[in-house]
Amino acid sequence: MLIVGGYKVFSTEMEAKFYEHSAVIMCAIVGLPNPVRPGSELVKFIVQKSEAYKNRPDDQVIEELKTMAKEKMFPYKVPKIFEIVQQMPLTSIGKIDKKRLRN
């Protein structure tokens, strides 16, 4: 759970919405400290593109995901930072390693 501007944001709920988009093969929502508002976090979205979107430019895919997020989520839930990675870091049991993604 993240705290964004005083609101509770559940990463699993947001990730489920992003998994509906065909560009997403794996994704994670993580919180980063907000330097402007201590005690609040910025939402960062990290995505690994699906095979169907591998050849599309990253900025085009990010724009599609931003548009979808603005249509389906409350404004405080829309990620402020979008990042595309070639491969998601995984833990030894195969889960996405969110601790490594926060850096």
C-alpha positions in Angstrom: 0.0 0.0 0.0 1.2 3.5 -0.9 0.1 6.8 0.6 -0.4 9.4 -2.1 -1.5 12.9 -1.0 -3.2 11.4 2.1 -5.0 8.7 0.0 -4.3 4.9 0.2 -3.3 3.4 -3.1 -3.1 -0.4 -3.4 -0.5 -1.5 -5.9 -2.2 -4.8 -6.7 -5.4 -3.0 -7.7 -3.6 -0.7 -10.0 -1.4 -3.4 -11.5 -4.5 -5.5 -12.3 -5.9 -2.5 -14.4 -2.6 -2.2 -16.3 -2.5 -6.0 -17.0 -5.7 -5.4 -19.1 -3.6 -3.5 -21.7 -2.1 -5.8 -24.3 1.3 -4.0 -24.1 1.9 -5.3 -20.6 3.5 -8.6 -20.0 4.7 -7.8 -16.5 4.3 -4.7 -14.4 4.8 -3.3 -11.0 3.7 -0.2 -9.0 6.1 1.1 -6.5 6.2 4.2 -4.3 9.0 6.7 -4.2 9.4 9.4 -1.5 7.8 12.7 -2.6 10.4 15.5 -1.9 7.6 18.1 -2.0 5.3 16.4 0.5 7.1 14.5 3.2 5.2 11.4 4.3 3.7 11.1 0.8 4.8 9.0 -2.2 5.0 9.4 -5.9 3.6 6.4 -7.9 6.1 4.8 -10.3 5.0 2.3 -12.9 7.4 -0.1 -14.4 6.5 -2.3 -17.3 8.0 -5.0 -19.5 6.4 -4.8 -22.9 4.7 -7.8 -24.5 5.9 -9.4 -27.8 3.2 -7.6 -29.7 4.6 -4.2 -28.6 8.3 -5.0 -28.7 8.9 -3.0 -31.9 6.8 0.0 -30.9 8.7 3.1 -29.6 8.8 3.3 -25.7 7.3 6.8 -25.6 4.4 5.7 -27.8 3.6 2.8 -25.4 4.0 5.1 -22.4 1.5 7.5 -23.9 -1.0 4.7 -24.5 -0.6 3.5 -20.9 -0.9 7.1 -19.5 -4.1 7.6 -21.5 -5.6 4.4 -20.2 -4.7 5.3 -16.6 -6.3 8.7 -16.9 -9.5 7.1 -18.2 -9.7 4.3 -15.7 -8.2 5.7 -12.5 -8.7 8.5 -10.0 -6.2 11.3 -10.7 -4.2 10.6 -7.5 -3.7 7.0 -8.6 -2.2 7.8 -12.0 1.5 7.1 -11.9 3.8 10.2 -12.2 6.8 8.2 -13.4 6.6 5.5 -16.2 9.6 3.3 -17.0 10.0 0.5 -19.5 12.5 -2.2 -18.8 13.7 -5.1 -20.9 13.4 -7.6 -18.1 11.8 -7.4 -14.7 14.0 -8.3 -11.7 12.6 -11.4 -10.0 13.2 -12.8 -6.5 14.5 -16.3 -6.0 10.9 -17.6 -6.0 9.9 -15.9 -9.2 8.0 -12.8 -7.9 8.8 -9.3 -9.1 11.4 -7.8 -6.9 9.9 -4.4 -6.0 12.7 -3.5 -3.6 15.2 -3.4 -6.6 12.7 -1.4 -8.7 12.5 1.4 -6.1 16.1 2.5 -6.9 
